[in-house]
Amino acid sequence: MAVIEVDNIVKEYMVVKKEGGLRGAVKGLLFPERRKVRGVDGISFKIEPGEIVGYIGPNGAGKSTTIKMLTGILHPTSGSIRVCGISPQEDRKAVVGKLGVVFGQRTQLYWDLRLAESFELLRRIYQVDESTYRETMATLERVLKLGEFMDTPVRQLSLGQRMRGDLAAAMLHSPSVLFLDEPTIGLDAEAKHAIRDFIKQMNRERGLTVILTTHDLDDVEQLCSRLVIVNHGKVVEDGPIGTLIGKLTPKRQLVVELERPCADIAHPAAEVLKQEGLKIWYQFEKQRITAAELIADLSRKLPIQDLSVKEPDIEDAIREVYKAKPEEAGVVEATEPVAAV
């Protein structure tokens, strides 16, 4: 059974139209013009136990709104959600006990308490028995290397230390699902590496299901096997990373370095993107001609000294998705909500 089932969810808001100038401000205050917009517009997907899924999209795409509905913070205007077989809207308390949540720019730790005291308070909130807590904390301390700052007040922790503390706090009650919202934002390379290793280890050892929202494509490449891409409130792509890259970026590049200048460098099945001295960049569609065929054709007419094939990467694929215009998706882009409908 899928651990998360999202069926055609919609979230609508009423927003007030803003006008410039003093007259527009007064008019907006006395006679506000309201309109209904959809922040999320018919999103559906399923996530199986043990998957690490990247839930990504540009700013304003509906990612955070979706996550808030999955965790029960917001209720959908229509559609249904099941997390571990439970509706977050009907029984949020039961769902919260199965979820861990980490927001990169917020913390669930207590600012004036020592880190260890924050964990103890969270243990009591989640009603974790002491023996299970000690066993869990031993693992978390070892994997996240928390020992050196367990007695430090949260307000004195570095950003990397606080993020490790937040990850431990999210895992104290052994959740089935972990939501990560920009977990490595602002961190240095070493801290990012430690957090990614922790997520991989918890997924491997405990079968933890992870939903990751991030703008850091290194996080996506190193952690996720599947992407759900949203834009303008809709799911625009859903599938394995490798498949999506091939589908969204059908073109490849061949970089050729010549031994000497040549006048005729054209090829009917490839576009010359640029030439710098003896170096030429070709772009070609994989379905039209293979790299081997293009290399063979060019080798017959050009004195090639060196060459390399540039495969499309996830950044290229995501850029293609983000190019879509709002009117193409048939949805009005939501702004900051005033009141939920």
Secondary structure, DSSP 8 states (H G I E B T S, - for coil): --SEEEEEEEEEEEEE----HHHHHHHHHHS--EEEEEEEEEEEEEE-TT-EEEEE-STTSSHHHHHHHHTTSS--SEEEEEETTB-TTT-HHHHHTTEEEEETT---S-TTSBHHHHHHHHHHHHT--HHHHHHHHHHHHHHHT-GGGTTSBGGGS-HHHHHHHHHHHHHTT--SEEEEESTTTT--HHHHHHHHHHHHHHHHHH--EEEEE-S-HHHHHHH-SEEEEEETTEEEEEEEHHHHHHHH--EEEEEEEESS--S---BTTBEEEEEETTEEEEEEETTT--HHHHHHHHHHHS-EEEEEEE---HHHHHHHHHT--HHHHT-----S-SEE-
